[in-house]
Each structure stands twice: as structure tokens, then as C-alpha cells.
Amino acid sequence: MNITIDKTDEGFLVEIEGRIDTTNYNEFEGNIAHLYTEKGATIYLDCSRLDYISSSGLRIFLTLQKKVKIQGGVLKIFSMQPQIKEIFDISGFSSIFAIFPDYSAAKEA
């Protein structure tokens, strides 16, 4: 798993590559934990190169959303691969998160 976090005019762009599963979800959470305290920030999660996410990874996404919301911010997820979108659909998480087809759509929403 590789994670890149860039500060943009719109907030933070988090690019995720690889897998988020039981072997590395702690690493993922450690890499994004500083975003929990960003007041009023919009966090964009680019999932275009996310190949797999386990229930542990879903829990970190949910935690991020809750903590960002507490700080008055917004979490936007975009560019999910079909197999990732299916996991979100089956788990019911598609109705919990703001999911967009691409970065432009996420920025405009």
C-alpha cells in the first residue's frame, strides 16, 4: 500500500494505491491520522488505484468521516474501481459516504 497526501486549495487529496486489509490498516490510519484534526477541511480520497479493502479498511474510512465531520469538514471519495464500489454497495457504505465518479465531480459537489 502506498499513500500520498497533498494539500490543495480545496483541502487534502489522499491517493491510495494497493490494498487496505488486516495487515496494513494500522499503517493506513497512522498516515491519515493528522487529517482528523484539520478544522473545516475537505478530504478527497482518490481510490482509483485501490485494489482491495477489507472490513478493517472500511472501519478506518468510517472513522475518518466521523472525525472530519466533528471538525466541520467533509470527506469525499472518488474514482472507485468496480470491485471496491461493489464492496461499498454490499456493506451498505455507499449510502453513508459521498462517492463521486472523479475528482472534478467531487470538487463541484
Chimera marker file (.cmm) of the C-alpha trace (Angstrom):
<marker_set name="trace">
<marker id="1" x="0.000" y="0.000" z="0.000" r="1" g="1" b="0" radius="0.5"/>
<marker id="2" x="1.196" y="3.473" z="-0.872" r="1" g="1" b="0" radius="0.5"/>
<marker id="3" x="-0.434" y="6.682" z="0.332" r="1" g="1" b="0" radius="0.5"/>
<marker id="4" x="0.237" y="10.181" z="-0.939" r="1" g="1" b="0" radius="0.5"/>
<marker id="5" x="-1.290" y="13.193" z="0.804" r="1" g="1" b="0" radius="0.5"/>
<marker id="6" x="-1.195" y="16.597" z="-0.879" r="1" g="1" b="0" radius="0.5"/>
<marker id="7" x="-2.533" y="19.897" z="0.434" r="1" g="1" b="0" radius="0.5"/>
<marker id="8" x="-4.588" y="21.633" z="-2.254" r="1" g="1" b="0" radius="0.5"/>
<marker id="9" x="-6.639" y="24.809" z="-2.441" r="1" g="1" b="0" radius="0.5"/>
<marker id="10" x="-9.727" y="22.650" z="-1.908" r="1" g="1" b="0" radius="0.5"/>
<marker id="11" x="-8.383" y="20.690" z="1.093" r="1" g="1" b="0" radius="0.5"/>
<marker id="12" x="-6.373" y="17.473" z="1.134" r="1" g="1" b="0" radius="0.5"/>
<marker id="13" x="-6.028" y="14.966" z="-1.683" r="1" g="1" b="0" radius="0.5"/>
<marker id="14" x="-5.267" y="11.452" z="-0.419" r="1" g="1" b="0" radius="0.5"/>
<marker id="15" x="-4.214" y="8.968" z="-3.098" r="1" g="1" b="0" radius="0.5"/>
<marker id="16" x="-4.376" y="5.316" z="-2.077" r="1" g="1" b="0" radius="0.5"/>
<marker id="17" x="-2.606" y="2.599" z="-4.045" r="1" g="1" b="0" radius="0.5"/>
<marker id="18" x="-2.773" y="-1.135" z="-3.393" r="1" g="1" b="0" radius="0.5"/>
<marker id="19" x="-4.680" y="-2.893" z="-0.628" r="1" g="1" b="0" radius="0.5"/>
<marker id="20" x="-6.039" y="-1.871" z="2.760" r="1" g="1" b="0" radius="0.5"/>
<marker id="21" x="-6.510" y="-5.008" z="4.822" r="1" g="1" b="0" radius="0.5"/>
<marker id="22" x="-5.826" y="-6.524" z="8.235" r="1" g="1" b="0" radius="0.5"/>
<marker id="23" x="-2.073" y="-6.496" z="7.620" r="1" g="1" b="0" radius="0.5"/>
<marker id="24" x="-1.745" y="-2.755" z="6.985" r="1" g="1" b="0" radius="0.5"/>
<marker id="25" x="-4.850" y="-0.880" z="8.170" r="1" g="1" b="0" radius="0.5"/>
<marker id="26" x="-2.887" y="0.453" z="11.175" r="1" g="1" b="0" radius="0.5"/>
<marker id="27" x="-0.298" y="1.899" z="8.799" r="1" g="1" b="0" radius="0.5"/>
<marker id="28" x="-3.063" y="3.498" z="6.743" r="1" g="1" b="0" radius="0.5"/>
<marker id="29" x="-4.662" y="5.021" z="9.843" r="1" g="1" b="0" radius="0.5"/>
<marker id="30" x="-1.284" y="6.281" z="11.042" r="1" g="1" b="0" radius="0.5"/>
<marker id="31" x="-0.686" y="8.012" z="7.720" r="1" g="1" b="0" radius="0.5"/>
<marker id="32" x="-4.032" y="9.826" z="7.737" r="1" g="1" b="0" radius="0.5"/>
<marker id="33" x="-4.452" y="10.442" z="11.495" r="1" g="1" b="0" radius="0.5"/>
<marker id="34" x="-3.283" y="14.066" z="11.238" r="1" g="1" b="0" radius="0.5"/>
<marker id="35" x="-6.296" y="14.744" z="8.984" r="1" g="1" b="0" radius="0.5"/>
<marker id="36" x="-8.601" y="14.008" z="11.941" r="1" g="1" b="0" radius="0.5"/>
<marker id="37" x="-7.750" y="17.382" z="13.463" r="1" g="1" b="0" radius="0.5"/>
<marker id="38" x="-7.980" y="19.595" z="10.365" r="1" g="1" b="0" radius="0.5"/>
<marker id="39" x="-10.767" y="22.055" z="11.105" r="1" g="1" b="0" radius="0.5"/>
<marker id="40" x="-13.220" y="22.575" z="8.258" r="1" g="1" b="0" radius="0.5"/>
<marker id="41" x="-11.107" y="20.664" z="5.737" r="1" g="1" b="0" radius="0.5"/>
<marker id="42" x="-12.430" y="18.806" z="2.735" r="1" g="1" b="0" radius="0.5"/>
<marker id="43" x="-10.679" y="15.459" z="2.399" r="1" g="1" b="0" radius="0.5"/>
<marker id="44" x="-10.684" y="13.861" z="-1.056" r="1" g="1" b="0" radius="0.5"/>
<marker id="45" x="-9.892" y="10.128" z="-1.179" r="1" g="1" b="0" radius="0.5"/>
<marker id="46" x="-8.690" y="9.015" z="-4.607" r="1" g="1" b="0" radius="0.5"/>
<marker id="47" x="-9.491" y="5.303" z="-4.832" r="1" g="1" b="0" radius="0.5"/>
<marker id="48" x="-8.571" y="4.863" z="-8.497" r="1" g="1" b="0" radius="0.5"/>
<marker id="49" x="-5.606" y="2.646" z="-7.569" r="1" g="1" b="0" radius="0.5"/>
<marker id="50" x="-7.141" y="0.981" z="-4.506" r="1" g="1" b="0" radius="0.5"/>
<marker id="51" x="-7.296" y="-2.727" z="-5.393" r="1" g="1" b="0" radius="0.5"/>
<marker id="52" x="-8.895" y="-4.169" z="-2.245" r="1" g="1" b="0" radius="0.5"/>
<marker id="53" x="-10.366" y="-3.015" z="1.046" r="1" g="1" b="0" radius="0.5"/>
<marker id="54" x="-11.256" y="-5.259" z="3.983" r="1" g="1" b="0" radius="0.5"/>
<marker id="55" x="-13.674" y="-4.565" z="6.811" r="1" g="1" b="0" radius="0.5"/>
<marker id="56" x="-10.729" y="-3.132" z="8.763" r="1" g="1" b="0" radius="0.5"/>
<marker id="57" x="-10.136" y="-0.621" z="5.989" r="1" g="1" b="0" radius="0.5"/>
<marker id="58" x="-13.827" y="0.246" z="5.818" r="1" g="1" b="0" radius="0.5"/>
<marker id="59" x="-13.743" y="0.949" z="9.538" r="1" g="1" b="0" radius="0.5"/>
<marker id="60" x="-10.865" y="3.426" z="9.045" r="1" g="1" b="0" radius="0.5"/>
<marker id="61" x="-12.828" y="5.198" z="6.281" r="1" g="1" b="0" radius="0.5"/>
<marker id="62" x="-15.797" y="5.438" z="8.653" r="1" g="1" b="0" radius="0.5"/>
<marker id="63" x="-13.599" y="6.747" z="11.473" r="1" g="1" b="0" radius="0.5"/>
<marker id="64" x="-12.086" y="9.344" z="9.148" r="1" g="1" b="0" radius="0.5"/>
<marker id="65" x="-15.514" y="10.526" z="8.066" r="1" g="1" b="0" radius="0.5"/>
<marker id="66" x="-16.790" y="10.826" z="11.641" r="1" g="1" b="0" radius="0.5"/>
<marker id="67" x="-13.728" y="12.721" z="12.881" r="1" g="1" b="0" radius="0.5"/>
<marker id="68" x="-13.603" y="15.036" z="9.867" r="1" g="1" b="0" radius="0.5"/>
<marker id="69" x="-17.300" y="15.803" z="10.314" r="1" g="1" b="0" radius="0.5"/>
<marker id="70" x="-16.738" y="16.636" z="14.010" r="1" g="1" b="0" radius="0.5"/>
<marker id="71" x="-14.152" y="19.209" z="12.856" r="1" g="1" b="0" radius="0.5"/>
<marker id="72" x="-16.666" y="20.731" z="10.436" r="1" g="1" b="0" radius="0.5"/>
<marker id="73" x="-15.081" y="19.141" z="7.387" r="1" g="1" b="0" radius="0.5"/>
<marker id="74" x="-16.245" y="16.854" z="4.602" r="1" g="1" b="0" radius="0.5"/>
<marker id="75" x="-14.974" y="13.535" z="3.253" r="1" g="1" b="0" radius="0.5"/>
<marker id="76" x="-15.406" y="12.878" z="-0.471" r="1" g="1" b="0" radius="0.5"/>
<marker id="77" x="-14.440" y="9.598" z="-2.123" r="1" g="1" b="0" radius="0.5"/>
<marker id="78" x="-13.919" y="9.345" z="-5.860" r="1" g="1" b="0" radius="0.5"/>
<marker id="79" x="-12.767" y="7.094" z="-8.722" r="1" g="1" b="0" radius="0.5"/>
<marker id="80" x="-13.588" y="3.753" z="-7.130" r="1" g="1" b="0" radius="0.5"/>
<marker id="81" x="-12.773" y="0.664" z="-9.137" r="1" g="1" b="0" radius="0.5"/>
<marker id="82" x="-15.851" y="-1.540" z="-9.733" r="1" g="1" b="0" radius="0.5"/>
<marker id="83" x="-14.778" y="-4.205" z="-7.216" r="1" g="1" b="0" radius="0.5"/>
<marker id="84" x="-14.298" y="-1.558" z="-4.495" r="1" g="1" b="0" radius="0.5"/>
<marker id="85" x="-17.658" y="0.061" z="-5.293" r="1" g="1" b="0" radius="0.5"/>
<marker id="86" x="-19.248" y="-3.382" z="-5.028" r="1" g="1" b="0" radius="0.5"/>
<marker id="87" x="-17.787" y="-3.848" z="-1.527" r="1" g="1" b="0" radius="0.5"/>
<marker id="88" x="-19.223" y="-0.465" z="-0.514" r="1" g="1" b="0" radius="0.5"/>
<marker id="89" x="-22.601" y="-1.370" z="-2.039" r="1" g="1" b="0" radius="0.5"/>
<marker id="90" x="-22.793" y="-4.790" z="-0.359" r="1" g="1" b="0" radius="0.5"/>
<marker id="91" x="-21.745" y="-3.415" z="3.020" r="1" g="1" b="0" radius="0.5"/>
<marker id="92" x="-24.222" y="-0.535" z="2.815" r="1" g="1" b="0" radius="0.5"/>
<marker id="93" x="-21.406" y="2.008" z="2.963" r="1" g="1" b="0" radius="0.5"/>
<marker id="94" x="-22.370" y="3.549" z="-0.387" r="1" g="1" b="0" radius="0.5"/>
<marker id="95" x="-25.256" y="5.284" z="1.367" r="1" g="1" b="0" radius="0.5"/>
<marker id="96" x="-23.005" y="6.545" z="4.184" r="1" g="1" b="0" radius="0.5"/>
<marker id="97" x="-20.283" y="8.196" z="2.092" r="1" g="1" b="0" radius="0.5"/>
<marker id="98" x="-20.249" y="10.898" z="-0.575" r="1" g="1" b="0" radius="0.5"/>
<marker id="99" x="-18.927" y="8.942" z="-3.594" r="1" g="1" b="0" radius="0.5"/>
<marker id="100" x="-18.149" y="10.573" z="-6.934" r="1" g="1" b="0" radius="0.5"/>
<marker id="101" x="-17.023" y="9.291" z="-10.339" r="1" g="1" b="0" radius="0.5"/>
<marker id="102" x="-13.942" y="11.547" z="-10.459" r="1" g="1" b="0" radius="0.5"/>
<marker id="103" x="-12.082" y="14.406" z="-8.776" r="1" g="1" b="0" radius="0.5"/>
<marker id="104" x="-13.844" y="17.107" z="-10.815" r="1" g="1" b="0" radius="0.5"/>
<marker id="105" x="-17.273" y="15.867" z="-9.748" r="1" g="1" b="0" radius="0.5"/>
<marker id="106" x="-16.157" y="15.669" z="-6.114" r="1" g="1" b="0" radius="0.5"/>
<marker id="107" x="-14.823" y="19.234" z="-6.199" r="1" g="1" b="0" radius="0.5"/>
<marker id="108" x="-18.005" y="20.603" z="-7.780" r="1" g="1" b="0" radius="0.5"/>
<marker id="109" x="-20.340" y="18.909" z="-5.289" r="1" g="1" b="0" radius="0.5"/>
<link id1="1" id2="2" r="1" g="1" b="0" radius="0.2"/>
<link id1="2" id2="3" r="1" g="1" b="0" radius="0.2"/>
<link id1="3" id2="4" r="1" g="1" b="0" radius="0.2"/>
<link id1="4" id2="5" r="1" g="1" b="0" radius="0.2"/>
<link id1="5" id2="6" r="1" g="1" b="0" radius="0.2"/>
<link id1="6" id2="7" r="1" g="1" b="0" radius="0.2"/>
<link id1="7" id2="8" r="1" g="1" b="0" radius="0.2"/>
<link id1="8" id2="9" r="1" g="1" b="0" radius="0.2"/>
<link id1="9" id2="10" r="1" g="1" b="0" radius="0.2"/>
<link id1="10" id2="11" r="1" g="1" b="0" radius="0.2"/>
<link id1="11" id2="12" r="1" g="1" b="0" radius="0.2"/>
<link id1="12" id2="13" r="1" g="1" b="0" radius="0.2"/>
<link id1="13" id2="14" r="1" g="1" b="0" radius="0.2"/>
<link id1="14" id2="15" r="1" g="1" b="0" radius="0.2"/>
<link id1="15" id2="16" r="1" g="1" b="0" radius="0.2"/>
<link id1="16" id2="17" r="1" g="1" b="0" radius="0.2"/>
<link id1="17" id2="18" r="1" g="1" b="0" radius="0.2"/>
<link id1="18" id2="19" r="1" g="1" b="0" radius="0.2"/>
<link id1="19" id2="20" r="1" g="1" b="0" radius="0.2"/>
<link id1="20" id2="21" r="1" g="1" b="0" radius="0.2"/>
<link id1="21" id2="22" r="1" g="1" b="0" radius="0.2"/>
<link id1="22" id2="23" r="1" g="1" b="0" radius="0.2"/>
<link id1="23" id2="24" r="1" g="1" b="0" radius="0.2"/>
<link id1="24" id2="25" r="1" g="1" b="0" radius="0.2"/>
<link id1="25" id2="26" r="1" g="1" b="0" radius="0.2"/>
<link id1="26" id2="27" r="1" g="1" b="0" radius="0.2"/>
<link id1="27" id2="28" r="1" g="1" b="0" radius="0.2"/>
<link id1="28" id2="29" r="1" g="1" b="0" radius="0.2"/>
<link id1="29" id2="30" r="1" g="1" b="0" radius="0.2"/>
<link id1="30" id2="31" r="1" g="1" b="0" radius="0.2"/>
<link id1="31" id2="32" r="1" g="1" b="0" radius="0.2"/>
<link id1="32" id2="33" r="1" g="1" b="0" radius="0.2"/>
<link id1="33" id2="34" r="1" g="1" b="0" radius="0.2"/>
<link id1="34" id2="35" r="1" g="1" b="0" radius="0.2"/>
<link id1="35" id2="36" r="1" g="1" b="0" radius="0.2"/>
<link id1="36" id2="37" r="1" g="1" b="0" radius="0.2"/>
<link id1="37" id2="38" r="1" g="1" b="0" radius="0.2"/>
<link id1="38" id2="39" r="1" g="1" b="0" radius="0.2"/>
<link id1="39" id2="40" r="1" g="1" b="0" radius="0.2"/>
<link id1="40" id2="41" r="1" g="1" b="0" radius="0.2"/>
<link id1="41" id2="42" r="1" g="1" b="0" radius="0.2"/>
<link id1="42" id2="43" r="1" g="1" b="0" radius="0.2"/>
<link id1="43" id2="44" r="1" g="1" b="0" radius="0.2"/>
<link id1="44" id2="45" r="1" g="1" b="0" radius="0.2"/>
<link id1="45" id2="46" r="1" g="1" b="0" radius="0.2"/>
<link id1="46" id2="47" r="1" g="1" b="0" radius="0.2"/>
<link id1="47" id2="48" r="1" g="1" b="0" radius="0.2"/>
<link id1="48" id2="49" r="1" g="1" b="0" radius="0.2"/>
<link id1="49" id2="50" r="1" g="1" b="0" radius="0.2"/>
<link id1="50" id2="51" r="1" g="1" b="0" radius="0.2"/>
<link id1="51" id2="52" r="1" g="1" b="0" radius="0.2"/>
<link id1="52" id2="53" r="1" g="1" b="0" radius="0.2"/>
<link id1="53" id2="54" r="1" g="1" b="0" radius="0.2"/>
<link id1="54" id2="55" r="1" g="1" b="0" radius="0.2"/>
<link id1="55" id2="56" r="1" g="1" b="0" radius="0.2"/>
<link id1="56" id2="57" r="1" g="1" b="0" radius="0.2"/>
<link id1="57" id2="58" r="1" g="1" b="0" radius="0.2"/>
<link id1="58" id2="59" r="1" g="1" b="0" radius="0.2"/>
<link id1="59" id2="60" r="1" g="1" b="0" radius="0.2"/>
<link id1="60" id2="61" r="1" g="1" b="0" radius="0.2"/>
<link id1="61" id2="62" r="1" g="1" b="0" radius="0.2"/>
<link id1="62" id2="63" r="1" g="1" b="0" radius="0.2"/>
<link id1="63" id2="64" r="1" g="1" b="0" radius="0.2"/>
<link id1="64" id2="65" r="1" g="1" b="0" radius="0.2"/>
<link id1="65" id2="66" r="1" g="1" b="0" radius="0.2"/>
<link id1="66" id2="67" r="1" g="1" b="0" radius="0.2"/>
<link id1="67" id2="68" r="1" g="1" b="0" radius="0.2"/>
<link id1="68" id2="69" r="1" g="1" b="0" radius="0.2"/>
<link id1="69" id2="70" r="1" g="1" b="0" radius="0.2"/>
<link id1="70" id2="71" r="1" g="1" b="0" radius="0.2"/>
<link id1="71" id2="72" r="1" g="1" b="0" radius="0.2"/>
<link id1="72" id2="73" r="1" g="1" b="0" radius="0.2"/>
<link id1="73" id2="74" r="1" g="1" b="0" radius="0.2"/>
<link id1="74" id2="75" r="1" g="1" b="0" radius="0.2"/>
<link id1="75" id2="76" r="1" g="1" b="0" radius="0.2"/>
<link id1="76" id2="77" r="1" g="1" b="0" radius="0.2"/>
<link id1="77" id2="78" r="1" g="1" b="0" radius="0.2"/>
<link id1="78" id2="79" r="1" g="1" b="0" radius="0.2"/>
<link id1="79" id2="80" r="1" g="1" b="0" radius="0.2"/>
<link id1="80" id2="81" r="1" g="1" b="0" radius="0.2"/>
<link id1="81" id2="82" r="1" g="1" b="0" radius="0.2"/>
<link id1="82" id2="83" r="1" g="1" b="0" radius="0.2"/>
<link id1="83" id2="84" r="1" g="1" b="0" radius="0.2"/>
<link id1="84" id2="85" r="1" g="1" b="0" radius="0.2"/>
<link id1="85" id2="86" r="1" g="1" b="0" radius="0.2"/>
<link id1="86" id2="87" r="1" g="1" b="0" radius="0.2"/>
<link id1="87" id2="88" r="1" g="1" b="0" radius="0.2"/>
<link id1="88" id2="89" r="1" g="1" b="0" radius="0.2"/>
<link id1="89" id2="90" r="1" g="1" b="0" radius="0.2"/>
<link id1="90" id2="91" r="1" g="1" b="0" radius="0.2"/>
<link id1="91" id2="92" r="1" g="1" b="0" radius="0.2"/>
<link id1="92" id2="93" r="1" g="1" b="0" radius="0.2"/>
<link id1="93" id2="94" r="1" g="1" b="0" radius="0.2"/>
<link id1="94" id2="95" r="1" g="1" b="0" radius="0.2"/>
<link id1="95" id2="96" r="1" g="1" b="0" radius="0.2"/>
<link id1="96" id2="97" r="1" g="1" b="0" radius="0.2"/>
<link id1="97" id2="98" r="1" g="1" b="0" radius="0.2"/>
<link id1="98" id2="99" r="1" g="1" b="0" radius="0.2"/>
<link id1="99" id2="100" r="1" g="1" b="0" radius="0.2"/>
<link id1="100" id2="101" r="1" g="1" b="0" radius="0.2"/>
<link id1="101" id2="102" r="1" g="1" b="0" radius="0.2"/>
<link id1="102" id2="103" r="1" g="1" b="0" radius="0.2"/>
<link id1="103" id2="104" r="1" g="1" b="0" radius="0.2"/>
<link id1="104" id2="105" r="1" g="1" b="0" radius="0.2"/>
<link id1="105" id2="106" r="1" g="1" b="0" radius="0.2"/>
<link id1="106" id2="107" r="1" g="1" b="0" radius="0.2"/>
<link id1="107" id2="108" r="1" g="1" b="0" radius="0.2"/>
<link id1="108" id2="109" r="1" g="1" b="0" radius="0.2"/>
</marker_set>
